[in-house]
């Protein structure tokens, strides 16, 4: 699949503008343990994000996430609800990584909203060890976690390494996650997975109609439509799919972008050639869910094909993603994203 080589005038910027906005000095990254089960990351002396891993959360998350200009690009609900925040899908918190169907357990939809008598059908990701914290021109945070059932029996061991970097306009997260099976583990092709990000209200696509979403267990969520004066976002993929048409399509990268305050803000997720089922499918919803899911092929292709992943005990799989948050006068250009995807694809 080829990376998009052209773009319409609305996305076009001159090569000179690309050079000016991107040829910036790297800013120092500080990674510090600020509280129990919380590690803060700042870039250039300004807050960027925090790694949260208390047992009260069903998975570890990066939350909240700020652009270089200080704008919050993630939804506040449910941890720190802001005025106007949509309150659907309480399991969407910051940036996370999990899956809807692993050995029959749902890791994706687990949240405080699941009744106690139904919790047995859901999995939990418990972080038990921080293995590296490093500040410098590139910040590093690594951790070990266990993917378990409610009885804390381990299905997978997770080792994740975050690499943080940034400039005056950009914030970059490289996430490298290796999952090792503690028992035979089957990722059954499912819609909800794997790298997920819940966007701030401004980056949603405005929709006048209510939307109804039903998960595989019949739980229904209504996302209210109407006269939304805040949402102004849209998507664009490396294959030229725009807006709601990005959903269920493949691409090397996908970006969401919109106006937040005086600046244009964009968030791009870039897939890696070594990831399973590359290039990924985009589970990019207008209501604010932005996810890369290589293992949801059955629903994304209307049943034409499917992608299940099986790990025998002791086997491993690695997923690599780059997330770029940009703020400034112009959104990240197609040319710049193509170049960045090529560079990221060379990393190991």
C-alpha positions as CSV (number, residue, x, y, z in Angstrom):
1,X,0.0,0.0,0.0
2,X,1.5,3.3,-1.1
3,X,1.7,6.4,1.1
4,X,-0.3,9.3,-0.3
5,X,1.9,11.5,-2.5
6,X,-0.5,14.3,-3.2
7,X,-3.0,16.4,-1.3
8,X,-5.6,19.0,-2.0
9,X,-5.0,22.7,-1.5
10,X,-6.6,22.6,1.9
11,X,-3.8,20.4,3.2
12,X,-1.0,21.9,1.1
13,X,1.9,23.9,2.6
14,X,5.0,25.0,0.9
15,X,8.3,23.1,1.4
16,X,9.7,26.3,2.9
17,X,6.9,26.2,5.5
18,X,7.6,22.6,6.3
19,X,11.3,23.5,6.9
20,X,10.5,26.4,9.2
21,X,7.9,24.6,11.3
22,X,9.9,21.3,11.6
23,X,13.5,22.3,11.7
24,X,13.4,23.1,15.4
25,X,15.7,22.4,18.3
26,X,14.9,19.4,20.4
27,X,13.8,20.4,23.9
28,X,14.9,18.6,27.1
29,X,12.6,15.9,28.4
30,X,12.1,15.3,32.1
31,X,10.6,12.1,33.4
32,X,9.9,12.0,37.2
33,X,7.9,9.9,39.7
34,X,5.6,12.6,41.2
35,X,3.3,10.3,43.3
36,X,2.6,6.7,43.9
37,X,1.5,5.1,40.6
38,X,2.0,8.4,38.7
39,X,5.0,9.5,36.5
40,X,5.1,12.9,35.0
41,X,6.6,13.8,31.6
42,X,7.5,17.4,30.8
43,X,9.2,18.8,27.7
44,X,11.0,22.1,27.6
45,X,9.9,22.7,31.2
46,X,6.2,22.4,30.3
47,X,3.8,19.6,31.3
48,X,3.2,17.0,28.5
49,X,1.5,14.0,30.0
50,X,1.5,11.6,33.0
51,X,1.7,7.8,33.1
52,X,-1.1,6.6,35.5
53,X,-1.1,3.0,36.7
54,X,-3.2,2.7,39.9
55,X,-5.1,-0.5,40.6
56,X,-8.3,1.5,40.5
57,X,-7.8,1.8,36.7
58,X,-8.4,-1.2,34.5
59,X,-5.3,-0.5,32.4
60,X,-2.4,2.0,32.5
61,X,-2.8,5.2,30.5
62,X,-1.1,8.3,29.4
63,X,-3.4,11.1,30.6
64,X,-3.9,14.0,30.0
65,X,-1.9,14.8,26.9
66,X,-1.0,18.4,26.0
67,X,0.2,20.0,22.8
68,X,3.4,22.1,22.9
69,X,1.2,25.2,23.3
70,X,-0.4,23.8,26.4
71,X,-3.7,22.8,24.8
72,X,-5.3,19.7,26.2
73,X,-5.9,17.3,23.3
74,X,-7.5,14.5,25.3
75,X,-10.9,14.4,26.8
76,X,-11.1,15.1,30.5
77,X,-13.9,12.7,31.4
78,X,-13.9,10.5,33.5
79,X,-10.9,11.5,35.6
80,X,-11.1,15.3,35.4
81,X,-14.3,16.3,33.5
82,X,-14.2,19.6,31.8
83,X,-17.3,21.7,30.9
84,X,-18.8,20.3,27.7
85,X,-17.0,17.0,27.9
86,X,-19.0,14.1,26.3
87,X,-19.5,11.4,28.9
88,X,-20.0,8.3,26.7
89,X,-17.6,5.3,26.7
90,X,-16.1,5.7,30.2
91,X,-13.3,3.3,29.3
92,X,-11.8,5.8,26.9
93,X,-9.1,7.5,29.0
94,X,-6.2,9.4,27.4
95,X,-3.9,7.0,25.4
96,X,-4.0,3.3,26.1
97,X,-3.3,-0.1,24.6
98,X,-5.5,-3.2,25.0
99,X,-8.0,-5.4,23.1
100,X,-11.6,-6.5,23.1
101,X,-11.3,-10.3,22.9
102,X,-8.3,-12.1,24.4
103,X,-9.1,-15.7,25.4
104,X,-12.7,-14.6,25.6
105,X,-12.1,-11.7,28.0
106,X,-12.8,-8.1,27.1
107,X,-9.9,-5.8,28.1
108,X,-11.1,-2.8,26.0
109,X,-14.5,-2.1,27.5
110,X,-13.7,-2.6,31.1
111,X,-14.4,0.4,33.4
112,X,-16.0,1.5,36.6
113,X,-19.3,1.4,34.8
114,X,-19.3,-2.4,34.5
115,X,-21.6,-4.0,37.2
116,X,-19.8,-6.2,39.6
117,X,-21.8,-9.3,38.6
118,X,-20.5,-8.9,35.0
119,X,-16.9,-8.1,35.8
120,X,-15.9,-11.8,35.2
121,X,-16.1,-11.3,31.5
122,X,-13.5,-8.5,31.5
123,X,-9.8,-8.5,31.7
124,X,-7.4,-6.2,33.7
125,X,-3.9,-4.9,32.9
126,X,-2.0,-4.4,36.1
127,X,1.3,-2.6,36.1
128,X,3.7,-4.1,38.7
129,X,7.1,-2.7,37.9
130,X,8.6,0.4,36.4
131,X,11.8,-0.8,34.7
132,X,13.3,2.4,33.5
133,X,13.0,6.2,34.0
134,X,15.3,8.4,32.1
135,X,15.4,12.2,31.3
136,X,17.4,13.9,28.6
137,X,17.1,15.0,25.0
138,X,14.8,11.9,24.8
139,X,12.8,10.8,27.8
140,X,12.3,7.1,28.4
141,X,9.8,5.3,30.5
142,X,9.5,1.5,30.6
143,X,7.3,-0.8,32.6
144,X,6.1,-4.4,33.1
145,X,2.5,-5.3,33.4
146,X,0.3,-8.4,33.5
147,X,-2.8,-9.0,31.5
148,X,-5.0,-11.0,33.9
149,X,-8.5,-12.2,34.5
150,X,-10.4,-11.0,37.6
151,X,-8.7,-13.8,39.7
152,X,-5.3,-12.2,38.7
153,X,-4.3,-15.2,36.7
154,X,-1.8,-14.0,34.1
155,X,-2.5,-14.5,30.4
156,X,0.1,-12.2,29.0
157,X,3.1,-10.3,30.3
158,X,3.6,-6.9,28.8
159,X,6.9,-4.9,28.5
160,X,6.4,-1.4,27.2
161,X,8.9,1.3,26.4
162,X,7.9,4.9,25.8
163,X,10.3,7.3,24.2
164,X,9.3,11.0,24.5
165,X,10.7,13.9,22.5
166,X,9.6,17.4,21.4
167,X,10.4,20.8,19.9
168,X,8.7,24.2,20.1
169,X,5.7,22.9,18.1
170,X,5.8,19.1,18.3
171,X,5.4,16.4,20.9
172,X,6.3,12.8,20.0
173,X,5.5,9.5,21.7
174,X,7.1,6.3,20.4
175,X,5.5,3.3,22.0
176,X,7.1,-0.2,21.8
177,X,5.0,-2.9,23.4
178,X,6.0,-6.6,23.6
179,X,3.4,-9.1,24.7
180,X,4.6,-12.6,25.9
181,X,2.1,-15.4,26.4
182,X,2.1,-16.9,29.9
183,X,-0.4,-19.5,28.6
184,X,-1.8,-20.1,25.1
185,X,-3.3,-16.7,24.1
186,X,-5.8,-16.0,21.3
187,X,-6.6,-12.5,20.1
188,X,-10.0,-13.2,18.4
189,X,-10.6,-10.7,15.6
190,X,-12.7,-7.9,17.1
191,X,-13.6,-4.3,16.4
192,X,-12.3,-2.6,19.6
193,X,-8.5,-2.4,19.8
194,X,-5.6,-1.9,20.1
195,X,-3.9,1.5,20.4
196,X,-6.6,3.9,21.5
197,X,-6.8,7.7,22.1
198,X,-9.9,9.7,23.2
199,X,-9.8,13.1,21.7
200,X,-10.8,16.5,23.2
201,X,-14.2,17.7,22.2
202,X,-12.8,20.2,19.7
203,X,-11.3,17.4,17.6
204,X,-14.5,15.5,17.2
205,X,-16.3,15.6,13.8
206,X,-19.6,17.5,14.3
207,X,-22.6,15.4,13.8
208,X,-26.2,16.6,14.0
209,X,-27.7,13.1,14.6
210,X,-27.5,10.9,17.7
211,X,-25.3,7.9,17.3
212,X,-25.9,4.5,18.9
213,X,-23.1,2.0,19.6
214,X,-23.6,-1.6,20.8
215,X,-20.6,-3.7,22.0
216,X,-20.4,-7.5,21.6
217,X,-22.2,-8.1,24.9
218,X,-25.2,-6.0,24.0
219,X,-24.2,-2.9,26.0
220,X,-25.6,0.2,24.3
221,X,-24.1,3.7,24.4
222,X,-25.8,6.7,22.9
223,X,-23.6,9.6,21.7
224,X,-25.8,12.7,21.5
225,X,-25.8,14.8,18.4
226,X,-27.3,18.3,17.8
227,X,-26.1,21.8,17.5
228,X,-22.4,21.3,18.4
229,X,-20.6,24.6,18.3
230,X,-17.3,23.2,19.7
231,X,-16.5,20.1,17.5
232,X,-14.6,21.0,14.3
233,X,-12.2,18.1,13.7
234,X,-11.8,15.7,10.9
235,X,-9.5,12.8,9.8
236,X,-7.1,12.2,6.9
237,X,-5.3,9.0,6.2
238,X,-2.1,8.3,4.1
239,X,-4.5,6.8,1.5
240,X,-6.5,10.0,1.2
241,X,-9.5,8.9,3.1
242,X,-11.1,11.9,4.9
243,X,-13.6,12.5,7.7
244,X,-15.8,9.6,8.6
245,X,-14.6,7.7,5.5
246,X,-11.3,7.0,7.4
247,X,-13.1,4.5,9.6
248,X,-12.4,0.8,8.7
249,X,-9.8,1.6,6.0
250,X,-6.1,0.8,6.0
251,X,-3.3,3.3,6.1
252,X,0.3,3.8,7.1
253,X,-0.8,6.9,9.1
254,X,-3.9,8.7,10.1
255,X,-4.2,12.2,11.5
256,X,-7.0,14.1,13.2
257,X,-6.9,17.9,13.1
258,X,-8.9,20.9,13.9
259,X,-8.8,24.4,15.4
260,X,-8.2,24.7,19.1
261,X,-8.1,28.3,20.3
262,X,-5.9,30.3,17.9
263,X,-3.9,27.3,16.7
264,X,-4.3,24.4,14.4
265,X,-3.8,21.2,16.3
266,X,-3.2,17.8,14.8
267,X,-2.5,14.3,16.2
268,X,-1.0,11.7,13.9
269,X,-0.7,8.0,14.7
270,X,1.9,6.2,12.5
271,X,2.0,2.4,12.0
272,X,5.2,0.5,11.8
273,X,6.1,-2.0,9.0
274,X,7.0,-4.7,11.5
275,X,3.6,-4.6,13.2
276,X,1.2,-7.5,12.6
277,X,-1.2,-7.0,9.6
278,X,0.5,-3.8,8.5
279,X,-0.7,-1.3,7.4
280,X,-3.3,-1.1,10.2
281,X,-7.0,-0.6,10.0
282,X,-8.2,2.7,11.5
283,X,-11.0,2.6,14.1
284,X,-11.4,6.4,13.8
285,X,-14.8,7.5,15.0
286,X,-16.2,11.0,14.5
287,X,-17.3,11.2,18.2
288,X,-13.7,11.2,19.4
289,X,-12.3,7.7,19.5
290,X,-9.0,7.5,17.5
291,X,-7.6,4.0,17.4
292,X,-5.3,1.8,15.3
293,X,-6.5,-1.8,15.2
294,X,-4.7,-4.4,13.0
295,X,-6.8,-7.2,14.5
296,X,-10.3,-6.0,13.6
297,X,-10.3,-7.1,10.0
298,X,-13.5,-9.1,10.0
299,X,-15.8,-6.2,10.8
300,X,-13.7,-3.7,8.9
301,X,-14.1,-5.8,5.7
302,X,-17.7,-6.8,6.3
303,X,-16.7,-10.4,6.9
304,X,-14.7,-10.8,3.7
305,X,-11.6,-11.8,5.8
306,X,-10.4,-11.9,9.4
307,X,-7.2,-11.7,11.3
308,X,-6.8,-13.7,14.5
309,X,-3.5,-13.8,16.4
310,X,-2.5,-16.8,18.4
311,X,0.5,-16.9,20.8
312,X,1.6,-20.2,22.2
313,X,2.9,-20.2,25.7
314,X,6.3,-18.4,25.7
315,X,5.7,-16.7,22.3
316,X,5.8,-13.0,21.9
317,X,4.6,-10.3,19.6
318,X,5.7,-6.6,19.4
319,X,3.7,-3.5,18.4
320,X,5.3,-0.2,17.6
321,X,3.5,3.1,17.1
322,X,4.5,6.8,16.8
323,X,2.1,9.5,18.0
324,X,2.9,13.1,16.9
325,X,1.0,16.1,18.4
326,X,1.5,19.3,16.5
327,X,0.3,22.8,17.2
328,X,0.9,26.0,15.2
329,X,-0.4,28.0,12.3
330,X,-0.8,25.0,10.1
331,X,-1.6,21.3,10.5
332,X,1.0,18.6,9.9
333,X,1.4,18.3,6.1
334,X,1.0,15.1,4.1
335,X,4.6,15.5,2.9
336,X,5.9,15.8,6.4
337,X,3.9,12.8,7.6
338,X,5.0,10.7,4.7
339,X,8.7,11.5,5.6
340,X,8.1,10.9,9.3
341,X,6.5,7.5,8.5
342,X,9.4,6.5,6.4
343,X,11.9,7.4,9.1
344,X,9.8,5.7,11.8
345,X,9.7,2.6,9.6
346,X,13.5,2.3,9.7
347,X,13.5,2.1,13.5
348,X,13.8,-1.2,15.4
